[in-house]
Amino acid sequence: MKWPWQAAQNKRQLALHLMQDGLAYVLAEAGAGAPMRVLRWGVEPRGDAGPPEFARRVRALSLGAGQVVALLGAEHYQILKIETPNVPQDELKAAARWQIKEMVDAHLDDLTLDVMHVGGDAPRAQKHLFVVAAANTALRELTEWSASAGLNLNAVDIWETAQRNLQSAAALQAGLADRATAALMVQNGSCLLTVSAQGELFYTRRLDWDERLRQRALGGFAPKPAAPAPLGFEYMPGDDIGFADDGAATEAEGSPMVIELQRSIDVWERSWPDLPLALLQLKPPEHDKELATLLQRELGLRTQAMELAPLFSGFEATADHPAAYAACLPLLGALLRSEQRKP
């Protein structure tokens, strides 16, 4: 029962990312049976302000919300894949801690760990875990700064699960909730590729963005680099990927990024033959439809620009602020976070 003198619950939700040069944020409000309404979004530049002064400035923005979730900077955590230890559920974190001790860049005492099953409860002979290892110092600094800015954090999320949330919601809108779909989001010269099915994360990988793709999608021409571009960082160590030259395009024939995307698709098809990819959802800050057309032609996989309008209202790209739009895009997935899932 809600007593007459109880204060109305604040239904606003805030997602934020504290960056070196500023704060990206999206303030929204959920509506029953309607897209989430974005009230405010943008990037507050930091300039030369120190943490206390910048916190005071952010406090003045009046971003108060009933739920606040922050995305941890990708430089402050690792996401690793290991075989699921044969221990009870409540002992998974402890067992995973010892398995990853040689795989992380810091001492275990300096890390906070969380785990989630690859693909949730999907049946498979050999099960795996995603282990997220986050730096304690980064978590503490984020929490303390948020408090000084008047923002009480309810959760800290990561880019991979935020993207999973967004692509899963888009897949549901497209009638593909039970199918495997891939999503590719582009920001600051890098790409995050995720594969999800039934709302669960199965695969994740980071790649370097190839600017020539945008130019090709718009009908332009760009000379190919003299040296191969660096490959993306594979977030699934321990996999026997076994890449073979089976007729895939060579460096001289196409974009290194497209080649790596095709390799990831091949890995998926070999690993999960019963879950063929139904769709690749693409969401760069600009020219998403043109890039989707190009990638569909290059990959031979149905590719579409991710439609955000059925999920969010009031969040529109603007020609004047493409960088702010790109910084805030991943935060939409954090707004869709469910407390019943990990992490």
N, C-alpha and C positions, 0 to 999 in steps of 0.2 A: 504494500500500500504506500502511496506517496502522500505524505501529510501536507496540508495546505501551506505550512510555513517553510517547507523544504525548498531550497534554491533549485531552479530548473537546471538539469544537467547540460553542460556545455557540449553540444554535439559537433562542434568544429574539430577537424583533424588537421594536424600540421606535420608535414614531412620536410626535413631540412638536410642539407649537406654543408658542413663547415669546411671551406676550402682555404688554401693558403692566402688567396687574394680576396676572399669575400664569403658571403653566405648565400647559397641557393635555397629557395623555400617555395612551398606550395601550401596554401591554406585553403581547405575545402570543407564542405558540409554535405553529409550523405542525405539523400532524399529517398523515401520509401517508393520503390518501384520506378525510380527515375535515375538518370545519370548523376553521378556525384557532381555537385556544383562547386567549381573552383572560384573562390572569392577573391584571392589575391595570389600572385606568383611573380617571381623575379629574382634578381641577384642584387644583393646589397654589397657594393664594393668596400673593401677594407681600407684601401689606401695605405697611409703610413701609421694608422692607429694600432696601438698595442692591444692585447687581448682585453684588458679591463675597459678601455675606452670604446673598443668596438662592441663589447657586450652592452654597454650603456646605450650606444646608438641603436642596436638591435632591439633592446628593451623598449625604446621609444617608438618602434614600429607597431607595437600593440598586436603581436601575433599570437595572443593567448588562445589556447585550444584545450579541449577536454582530453585529447590523445595526441601525444607528440612522439614521433619516431624519427630517428636520425640514421642516415646512411653513412657507414664508416668508410673513410677513404680507402680505395683499393690498395694503396701503398701500406696500409696499416694491418693487413691481414693476409693470410694464405688460405686457400681452399684446396684440400688434398683428398685423394680417393684411396681408400684402403679396403682390404677384405674385412667383412664384418667379423669381429672377434666372437668366438663361441662362449659367450658369457651372458648372464641375465641382463635384461634391458637396463636396469638401474646401475649396472657396472660398465656400460659401454664407454662412457667418457674416460674412466680410469684406464680401461684396457687400450683405448685408442691413444691415450697420452703416451704410453710406452711404445706403441707402434710407430708413431710419427717423430720420435725424438731425434732421429737422424735425418729427417726430411725438412725440418723447419730451420729458419735462419736465426733463431734466438733460443735462449735457455727456456726450458719448459716452465720454470717458475715465473717467467716474465710474460706468459701467455695465458689467455682465457680461451677455453675450448668449448665448442658446441658440436654436436653431431646430428646428422639426419640420414635416413636410409636413402640410398640411390633408388629413385623410382618409387619411393614410399614402400608399400607392402606388395609391390608387383612380384609375382612368383618367378624365381630363377634359381637354377641349381647352385650357382655361386653368387652370394649376395655381397654387396659393398656398402660402405659408408662414405658420405662426404664429411670431412672433419674441417671445421673452420677454426683456425688458430689466430686470434687477434691479440695485438700488443696491449698489455695492461696500461702502459703509459698513455697510449692514444685513447683508450676507453675512459680513463680517469680524466684526462684533459678535456675530452668532449663533454663528459657529464658535468664537470665543474664549470666549464665555460657556459654551458646551457643554463645551469642554475643561476649564474651571475647575470645572464641575459633575461631572466624571468621565465625560462622555459623548463618545465619539469618533464624530463625524458621518461617515457613509458617503455621504450624499447630501442635497441640499436640493431639495425638490419644491415645486410650486405647487398651488393649490386646484383648478384646472381639470383637470389631469391626474390628481390624486388622485380626483376625482369620476368621471372617465372610467374609471379602474380599477374603482371600486366598481360603477358602473352596468353595465360590461361583464361583470363577474363575475355580477351579478344576472341580466343578459340571458341569459348562458350557462345558468344554472340554470333559466331559464324556457323554454329551447329557442329563443331568439331571437338567438343569437350572430351570425348572418349578416344580421339585419334592422337597420334603423335604429331606435334607441330614444332617447327624451329622458329626462333626469333633472332634477329640481328639488329642491334642498336649501335649507333656510331656516335662517338664523342671524343673531341680533342685528339684526333689522329689515331684512335684505337677503336676496336669493335669488340663487342661481347656477343658471343653466340651461345644460345641455350636451346636445349631440346627438352620439352615437357610433354606429359600426357596425363590425363585425368587429374590435373592440378598438381602434379608432382614433378620435381626436377630430376632428369635422368643424366644429362650431359651438359658440360659447360667448357668453353674454351675462349681465350682471348686471341685476337688477331690484330695485325697492323692494318690500318685503313689505307687503301690505294686511291689517291686522289684522281688518278687517271680514269677510274670508273665513272666518277661524276662527269668528267669532261666528255667521255664517250657516250654517256647516257644523254647528254645534252647536244650530241652531234658534233662535238669538238674533236680535236686531235691533239694528242700529247706524245712526244717521243718516249720510247721505252728506256728505262734506266740502264746504264752500262753494266751495273752489277746487280745481282739478285737482291731484292728487298729482304730484310730479316723476317723469318717466320714467326708466327704467333706463339705465345707461351701456352703449352698444353697443360691444362689444369687437372689431368687425369693420370698422374704418374703411376707406373707399374703396369699400364696396359701394354699388351703385345700388339701394337698397332700393325706392324708388319707391312709398311707401305711398300708397294711394288710398282714398277713401271709397267702398268697394264694398259697402256694406250692413252693415259690421261694427257692433257695438254702440257706442253713443255713451257719453260720460261719464255721462250721466244714467241710462243703462240698465244699467250694470254696473260692476264693479271696474276701475280703470285697469290694475291688474296683469293681470287676465284679458285685457283688450284687448291688452296688450303681448305676452302669451303667444300669443294668437291671431295677432298680426302676425308673431311669430317663426316660428310654424308655417307661415304663408303664405309667408314668405321661404324656408323650407326646401323646401316643395313646389315652388316655382318654380325653385329652384337645383338641386335633386336630384330630378327627377321619377321617376327610376328607383329611388329609395330611399325609398318612402313610410314615414312613421313608423308603427311597429307598436304602440308603447306609450309612455306617459309614466309614469316611475317617480317617486314623490313620497316625500320623507323629511324632514318637519319634526320638531322634537323631540317634539311632542305631537299627538294627534288625527289621525294620518296617514290612517287609513281613512275617517274622516268627510270630511276635506279631499279625498281622492281621489275619493270619490263626488260631491262638489260640483263639482270641476274636470272630471270626465268629463261631467257634465251641461252645464256651461258651454261646454266646448270641443268636445264631440262627438268626442273622441279617447279611446280606451281608456286608462284611468288606474288605477294600482294603487299601494298603499303598498309601498315597497321592502322585500322580505323579507330580513332579515339573518341569520336563524337558520341557513339552509343554508351560510352563509359564515363565520360567527363564533359561537362559543359563549361564554357568560360575559359578554356585553355586553347588558345589559337596562336599559330605561328605568326610572327610579325617580321616584315622585312627589316625593320629598324633594330630589332634585338634578336638576331639568330643565335648569338652565343648564349644569351640568357635562356632562350627556349631549349637549346641543347642541354644546358646544365640542369634544367628543371624536369626534363622528360623522364629520367629514371625515377624521380621522386613520386611519380604517379603510381608506380608499382608498390612503393612503400605505403602509400595510403590504402592500398588494398590488402595489407597485411592481415592475416588471421592469427589470433593468439593461440589457436589450437594446433598450429603447425610449427615445425622447427626449420630454421632458427627463427 
